Structure formats: C-alpha cells, structure tokens
Amino acid sequence: MRNKKIKLLIVDDSGFMRIAIRKMVERAGNIEVIAEAGNGRIALEMAKECQPDVITMDVEMPEMDGLEATREIMRIAPKPIIMVSSMTQTGAETTIKALELGAVDFLSKSSSYVQLDIVQIEQELVAKINYWANNPLNAIGIKTKTMKNDALSAKIKKTVPPKRVDLVVIGVSTGGPKILPDVLRPMGVLSCPVVVAQHMPDMFTGAFANRLNKEMSLNVVEGRHGMELTPGMVVIAKGGTDSVVHRSLSGVLVLHVKFRQDAPVHPWIDPLFQSALRNAKSPVAVILTGMGSDGTKGAIEFSKKGLPVLAQEPDSCVVDGMPSSAINAGAVTDVLSLDQIGGRLAKWDKN
C-alpha cells in the first residue's frame, strides 16, 4: 500500500460538482486534489502536466466531452479514469462507450445533485479512488502475475457437463463492458439461454444490453420479470435486482426479478448461480473480471454437485478479485482466456 497521498484530478463542467467531489475525497484524509478541469480539453493538458494518480471524469461537457477526453488520455498519458455519470439514458450509453475505450470504473449520480445523492456516493467514490491508485497497472492494461500456473492447476478439478447444457450463467463486474463481447463472439448462438449478472445500476444494464444487441449477431436483451428464457437469447440481469431463474409448471425456465432497496446497483451473482442449480438440469457457471468475491458461494455449490465452473484467467482480468476468490476456494473446474471460455461453451453446446 502507498504511503503518500493519492493525487486526484477532478474533471466536471459543474463548479458545484467539483466542489462536492473535492469535499468528499478530502474528508478521507489520504486523497489530495491536485487539479480541476471544466472540460475534457483542459483535462487532457492537466493529465500530462500534473501526473495524477486517478482522474474522475464527467461524461457530458463542452468543447471536449468525457468520451473523447478518455480516448485521448488513454492514448497519450494513460491513468485510471473513473467516469462520474448522470443517471440518464445518454449518460449511461456514453459511460458504456468510455469503459470500452479504457475508463476503468464508473460512479452514477442523479441529475439533480441533491445533498442526499452526494452523501450516498461518497463512500463508493473514495473506495474506488483508493483501489485504482493502488492498482494503476491494471488500469492501463499492464498485467502482473497473480497466480502461477502450477498453483492454478492444484486448485482446479476438470469437469464436463453431465448432459447437454440447458443454461449458462455468467457473473462479471469491473471491466465487464469491455471484455464480455470477447466471450460472446466465440460462443455464438447457443441452443440454451445465457443469463449475465453484470454489476451495474438499473439505467446502465439497459444501455449495455442495447449496445451489445446492436453490435453483435446475438439476441441480447435486458431481463424483465416473468421473461421466458428461450434458446439462443442472452439476458443482461437488470441493475438493482436479484434476478434468478425459476422453472414454470410447464417446465420452461423463466426469469424472476426482485428489486432490492439495500442493493441499488448490483444484480448479485450468487443468487443467480444458486437458482440455476435449483432449476436447470445441466447448467454451467462462468466467473469473469470483478472486485470482491460475489459468485464464489454459488461456484462452490456448483462444484459440490460436479457441475462446471469456468473462470477467466486472473492475469487477463481488469480486476481479478472474483475469479481468484472462486479459484482459491477450489470451486473452479477450468481457468481459461476469454475466447477459450466462449469456445468451450460453443463446443459443449454441440455435444
């Protein structure tokens, strides 16, 4: 861990928001705001001159917006960039694009900037600034070895589906918008449904599903309560919900969506995995990049029942917390690259 204060560059065209962010982070005690910028063009110059450890980036700004600023900063002076986005359709869509261009994380704010909203985001913002300041190489695409191959081999136990796969469940968090297409492309259209729990707020999961649907030759939709899970579809679980799988009286798999006031951002992964075990006959679980350990409990239950759990190689993750947690718990049956995961799912679909 670092001993020096974290150097932060705040980029936002709202003077009020710049002051609010400054007050939030300075209360933490270990973060110093070294510069502020009111648009992306000034932010680009500040990123080069001031060498911040982390940048918070507004999405919608004059002269140069957050999207173009992110693209240029990651090209010229790469730094961990956290997008601070309004909870609007436009803000969500632009944030998804920024994550694909190299922004490492995001924080959502209401368009009203009310005091309650500021209080709610303070803890999350400070935690993310601390994480990315201490893991800068991940942010600019330079990976360090997290687990040796022999250590990986000792922790996995190869397993194949006992019968034809009837459901794939995928858990992913930080880094997901950038890497999920690299799993879905080689996977292609399966003869079973795929349900993805991506840690995102409500507005963002809809925008993410729409973007994937436009760019890929797959039927990608945002989940809704009572939705029938049909072969070939890819469902992005709605933000702020527990989205779980049930089997109807007629034997069809359907999605049940329960909103949670205590978890406004995440579709949790463990409940999805656990519901797949209860209701599918031959499910496969996949754990991709993300902070924390969500998915590990569900993966352990998969492993106990002799069902496959595929994990992304920790070295290729933006954040390796989730797959590494499942690997260390002995719950993973194979550790693969993104295209290998997609290829494995396609192969099992043909068996």
ABEGO torsion letter per residue (X at the ends): XBABBBBBBBBBABAAAAAAAAAAAAAAGABBBABBBABAAAAAAAAAAAGBABBBBBABBBGBBAAAAAAAAAAABBBBBBBBBBBBAAAAAAAAAAAAAGBABBBBBBAAGBAAAAAAAAAAAAAAAAAAAABAAAAAGBBBBABBAAAAAAABBBBBBABBBABBBBBBBBGAAAAAAAAAAAAEBBABBBBBBBBBBAAAAAAAAAAAAAABBBBBBBBBBGBBBBBGBBBBBBBGBBBBBBBBAAGBBBBBBBBBAABAABBBAAAAAAAAAAABABBBBBBBBEBEABGAAAAAAAAAAGBBBBBBBAAABABAAAAAAAAAAGABABBBBAAAAAAAAAAAAAX
